[in-house]
Amino acid sequence: MSEQDQVGRGIGTDDWVAQHEDRVGAPQTGMARLAQQWTRLPALARWGIPLVIFLSVPFIGSSDYILRIGVNLGLFVLLALGLNLVVGYSGLLDLGFVAFYGFGAYAYAMLSSEQFGVHLNSLVALVIVISTTASFGFILGLPSRRLTGDYLAIATLFFGQMFAVFVVSSDEFQLPGMSDTVDLTGGANGITQVDQISVLGFTFETNLSYYLLVVALVVFFTVATKRIHFSRHGLAWRSLGEDAVAAQHMTIPTVRLKLLAFTIGAGVAGLAGAIFASVQQGVYPSEFMLPLLITIYAALILGGLGSIPGILLGAFIMVVLPEVLRFPDYSNGIFLAVLVISVVATVKSWKVLVWAFGGMVVIGFLVNGVLLAMQVPYLAAKEWITGPLAPVLGSWVFMPENRVLFGNIAFVALVGLAAWMSIMSRRSRIIVLPLALWLAIWTWEVRLLLEPSVTRQLLIGALLIVLMASRPQGLLGKPRVEVL
């Protein structure tokens, strides 16, 4: 093998697996080619370019809204990096991880608020929070000595749900030997007036200060994770995640590694929770529920389990994309762009593309004519659409006055057509593709834009489904090749 072919090969990389695509003659997708070009850049450029971009955000625009999104993104990245140690490296399905995030937030709130009249020094409070949360992670990891797979997932899920119930119901907590009740967590109202973090006389009071803090922490933990990735512990963790039985037979201390992964992951989550409580100056039970855990897992899957750049990219998409979709003009453009790109990437034939989009336009005008002939009440374009796409969509999409009724019917029809297309032959799918495209756009414009919160979840879910079907290893994850 030439020296050039060995560039980028790390310890534990099998040559037969690395040459799989070349051997079978599998064509690379656009995403694979883009990822390959990115990996060929010097390491300083690969990591320095994103860092410079994020450090320049405060100078590009001083909007508190953008800075708050940046803070949330940084905390989300910390959570994703912590969970990656447990799931991405060690292969342990931890469904109680978000409880550590909540525990860190509540612990810091109890130590730095009027809840108990305690206002510890921020550094002391953070040390207590991190060490206590890490201890709980060690305790939760004990069942992993004998439980694996679904059984471990159920045990950790129970822990997460137990935490959720505890914080809601502990506003009247009765300690043993006491007749009076104590308000530990504030119940559904949470804990308010939490102290902001103060280090060496400097108090983090603004979104800008917290943004720079989380950027520094993200850089630190990213570098630490990168060092771990190629260390002895990192290799052992990844061996454990690939095959725990084989790792144990190779004398790798699997039990110690599992407990260490749970402990470190919980400590990182506890630190993120403490910062979150300080930023919000309050903690509430609804912020640490199952949807947050699902979002973190979605970021890991989207970027690629075990891939550090993939985790950063997945976290960015899962945090920033929902915020962008809050604005109809942006969401319209993103939806149509994703739809067009998906069709182009899937069809890969100019003749079929002309048929698909040409037929879609014809169907749109035909439906307009039919519904107008039926005298269905409709909204004028200026009443329902704005932005650069108004001239196109306003003259092509029929917008009924009763958007909910027509939108619900269209949504059900779209789901049914998509399910039907999944069992069709390729020829039949090409024939009905124009109808599916028109129905997707009509459903989006008529119904989904009325429910931005639901629409964001549906669009992200569809994105994950399409990605898993086309690239199961995630955007920047490495494909698995199995010998059968």
N, C-alpha and C positions, 0 to 999 in steps of 0.2 A: 504493500500500500504506500502510495506517495505521501510525502510530508504534508502536502496541502490537504489531502483527504483526512488527515488526523487532526486538523485544526478544530478546536472546540470539543474534542473528545475528552471526557473526564474519567475519573476512576470509576470503575464499575460499568462503563459503557461497552456494550457488546458490539463488535464489528458486524456480525451477521444481522443484528437488529437495526443498526445504523444504516446499513445498505439495503434495507427492505424495499424502499420505494424504487430505488434504481434497479434492483434485481427483478421485481415483478413488472417494472415499466409503468407504475402508477403515475399519472400526471399530477403535478402539484396544483393545488388550488391557489387562488389569488392571495388568500390569507396566509397560506403556507409560504408562498414566495416572499410576501411582505415580512413575515416573521424571520425568514432566512436572511433577508437583506439587513434587517435590524440587528440580528445576532452577529453579523460580520463587522459591525461598527466597533470601534475601540470601546472598552469598558467605561472609560472616562466619559465618552460621549453618550453612551446608552444611559448612564445614571445621571450625568451632569445636565443634560438637556431638560429632562423633566424637573430636576431640582431648580434650575434657573427659572423655568416657567412659573413654578409655584412661588418662588421667592419674589418674582416680579409682580405677582397679583396685587399686592397692596399699592404698588406704584402705578399700575395701569388704571385701577379704579378703587376708590375708597368707600364703596358701598358696603354698609354694614350687612346687607342681605348676602352679598357675595362672600364676605369674610365669614359670616356664620355658616354658610354652606361649606366653606373651606375647613372650618373647625369640625363640623360634623363629618366631613370626609376624612379628616385626619384621625378622628376617634374610630371611625368605621374601619380604616386601614389597620389600626392597632388591634382591633378585635379580630379582623381577618388574619393577621399575622399570628396572633395567639392561637386561634382555632386551627390554623394550618399545621402547627406543631403536633396537634392531637390527631387531626383527621388526615391532612395532606401527607405528613411524614409517617406517623405511627399507625395510620389506618384504623383508628379507634373512633367509632361513630358516637360522638358526644352530643346528645340533644339537650343537655342541661347547661350548656356553656353560657347562655345569656344570663343565667342566674348569678354567675360570678360578676358579670358587669353590673347587675342590679345590686348585688351585695356590696361591691366596692362603692357605688354611689350612695347607698343608704348608710354604710359605715362611716364614710366621710361626713355625711350630713349629720349624723348623730354626734360626731366628734367636733363639729365646727358649725354649730347653729344654736338657736335658743330652744331646741327641742328638749335638751336636758341642761341648758345653761352652760354648756362646755364649749370653749373656744381654744382648742389646742393650736400650737404652732403648726403651720401647714406642713412643713417637712416631717415633723413628728407624726402628724395625722396620716400623711401619705405612707410613711414607713409601717405604721400599724395596719393600715388598710391593705397594703400589698402583702405583708407577711401573713395576716389573718386570712385573706382570700386565697393565697397560695396554700395555706394549711387546709382549707376546705377543699381545694383542688386535689390535694394529696389524699384526703379522706374519700372523696368521690372516686378517685382512681383505684381504691382498694378492691372494689368488685371486679375490676378489669383483670385481676390475677387469674380468675376462673371464668369470667363471662366474656364472650366475644360476640361480634356481629349484632344481630337483632336483640339478643338478650341484654347486652350492654347498653344498647340504644334505649330499651325500655326502662332500665334502671336509671340512666341519666335523665331521661324524660320525666320520670317521677320526681327526681330532685328539682328539676326546673319548675314543674307545676307546684311542687310543695313550697318553693320560694314564693311563687306568685300568690298562692293562697295565704301564706304567712304574712306578707307585707300588707295585704288588704284587711286581714282580720286581727291584726295585732295593735289596733288602737285601744283595745281594752284587754290588755294582757295581764294575767294574774300570776305572779311569781309564787313558787312554793313557800308556804309559811306566812303569806301575807293575805290580808282580807281585802285590801284596796287593789284596784286595777291600775296598771301603768300604760300610758300611751307610748309604745315603742316606735312605731313607724308612721303614725298619723293616719293610718287606714287609707281609705280612698282619696283623702285630701292630701296625702303625702307630707313631706317636710319642706318648709319654706324658710327663707332668710338664711340660706347657707352662706358661710363665709367664702370669699374669693381667695384663691391661692396667693400667698405672700411668701417670697423667698428673698432672704438677705435684705429686707427692707423694701423690696419692690413688690407692689401688689398688681396682680393681673386684673385689670378693671375693664379693658376694652376688648372688642372682638379682634382687633389687630394684635394685641399682646397675646391673646389665647391662640390666634392663628399661628404666630411665630413659635409659640411653645409647642403646639402639636406638630408643626413641621419639623422642629428639632427632634422631637420624640420619634416621629416616623423615620427620619433619617437614621437615628441611633438604632432602632429596632430592625430596620431593614438591613443595615450593615451587620448587625449581630446575627440576624437570620441567615444572611449570606455567608458569614463565617461558619455558622453552625452547619450549613448545607454541605460544605466540603470537609467538615471535621470528622473525627472518628465517631462522635455521637450522632452526627447527621447521617453518615453512611449506615450506622447501626439502626437508627430510626427508620430510614427508608427501607432497609432490609426487613425490618419488622412489619412495615406496612405492606410490603410485597408478599411476604409469606412468613407468618409468625412461627410456624412449625419448623420450617427450614432454618430460620434465624436461631431458634432455640437449639437445634441440632448442631449449629456452627458455634455453640458456646456463647452466643450473644445473650447478655442478661436481660431478657425480655421484660420481666416483672419490674425491674428497676427502671428501665427505659419508659415503660408505660406510666409509672408513677411520676417520673420526672417530667414527662410531656404534660400530664394533667396539672402538675404543680406550676410549671412555668406558664402554661397557657392561662391558668386561672389568675396568676399574679399579674400578667399583662392586662387581662380583662378588668381586674380590680383597679389598676392604675387608670385605665380609660374611664371606668365608672366614676372614680373620684374626680377626675377632671371634668367630666360631664356634669356632675352635681355642682361643681364650682361655677361652670359656665352658665348653667341654667339658674343658679342660686336657688335650687329646689329640686326635689325628686318626687316622682309620682309613679304609682304601680303600672299604669298603662304603657309606660315607656320601656318596660322590660319583659314584654310578653312574647309569645311564639312567633308572631310575624317578623320581629326583628331577627330571630334566629334563622328563619327561612331566608331572609334577605342576605344574611351573612353567608349561608351555605350557597345561595345562588351566585354570589360574587366569586366564591371559590371555584364553583363548577364552571362559571362563565370564563374565568381567566385561565383555569387549569390547576387542578390540585397539585400541590408541591412546587409550582412555578412561582417564584417571587415576583418577577415582572407581571406574570398573569394575575396574581393576587392584587397588585396595585391597579392594573387595568380594570379588572372585574369590579373592584371597590369603587373606582371612579365612575364606571358606567352605572352601577346600581345606586349611587348617591346623586350624581349629576343629572342623569336621564330623567328620573321622576320630577326633578325641579324644572327642567326645561319643558317637560310636557304639561306643566301648569298653565302655560301660555298657549292659547289656541293657534296663533299664527305659527309658532315654532313647531308645535305638535303636528300640525297639518303638513308642514314641509318634511319633518322627520318621517312621518308615516308614509307619505307618498314616495320619498326617497328610498326607504327600506323596502317598500313593496316593489318598486322598479328594480332595485339592485338584486333582490331575491329572485325575481323572475328572470332577469338577465343571467344571473349566475347559475340558475337551475336549467333553463332552456338551452342556452348555448347554440342557438340557431337563429340567424337573422330572419329567415322566412317565418319561423314560428313566432318570433317577436312581433313582426309586422302583423301577422294574423291575430295575435293576442291583443295588442293595444289598439289596432284598427277595429277589431270586432268589439272591443270594450267601448270605444267611442260611439260606434253605431248603435249598440244596445242602449247606451245612455240616452241618445236622442230619440230612439224608438219608445223607450219608457216614458220620456217627457211627453211625447205626442199622445200616447195612450192615456196617461193620467190626466192630461189637459182635456182630451176629448171626453173623458168621464167626469169632467168638471170637479175634480178633487181639489178642495181648498189648499192653497199653497202660499208660501212666504216669498216675497220679492228678495232678490239677491242681496240688496243693501241692508235687509233686516237680519240676515243670519251669517254673513261672511264678510271678513275684512282682510287686509293684507295683500301681498303680491299675487296670491293665487285667486283672488276674487274674480278677475275677468274670465279665467278659465272655468273654474268650478261653478260660478254663478250662472253661466249660460248653458251648462251641461248637466248639473245635478238638480233633480227635481226635489224641492224641499217642502214636504207637506206641513200643514199647520199642526196636525196631530203627530208630532215627531215620535212620541213615546210608542204609540200603537204601531205605526209603520216601522219604526226602528226595531222594536221587539220581534216583529214578524221577519224582518230582514236578517236579524241576528240568528234566529233559529234556522232560517233557510241557509244562511252561510255556513253554520256549523254542520248541518246535514249534508250540504254539498261537499264540504271539505272531507267529511267522513266517507262519503260515497266515492270521491275522487281517489281516496287512498287504496281502494280495491279495484279501480279501473285499469284497463290496459293503457299503455302510453298513448296510443292513437286516440282513445276516448278522452283521456285527460287533456290532450291538446285541443280537442273539439270544444270542450266545455270551459277551457281556460278563460276566454273572454268574458263569459258570464260570471265566473268566479271573481275575476278582477273587478268588474263593475259592481258586483254585489258587495265586495269588501269595501270599496270606496264609498258606496252609498250607505252602508251600515255605519261606517266611521263618521261620515258627515251628519247623517240624520240622527243617530242615537248615541254613539259612544262619546262624542264631544260634549254631550249634556251631563255626563258623569265623569269628570276629570280623574277623580281618585280611583274609580273602578277601571277606567280606560288605561291609566298608567299601569295597573297591575296586569291587565289583559295583554297589553303590548309587551311588557317585560316577559311575561309568561310565554307568549308566542315567540319572542326572541330566543329564549332558552330552549324551547322545543325545536325550533329550526336549527339552532346551533348543535344541540345534542344529536340531531339526525344527520347533520352534515360533518360535524367535527366533534366526536364524543370526548376527546381529550381536552376540550376547551380551546380558547383562542391562542394561548401561548404554551399550552401543556404538551408534553411529549407523548406521541402515540404508543400504544402497547402492541407488541407483536407476540403472539403466542404460538408455540410449536404444538401442533396436533398430531 
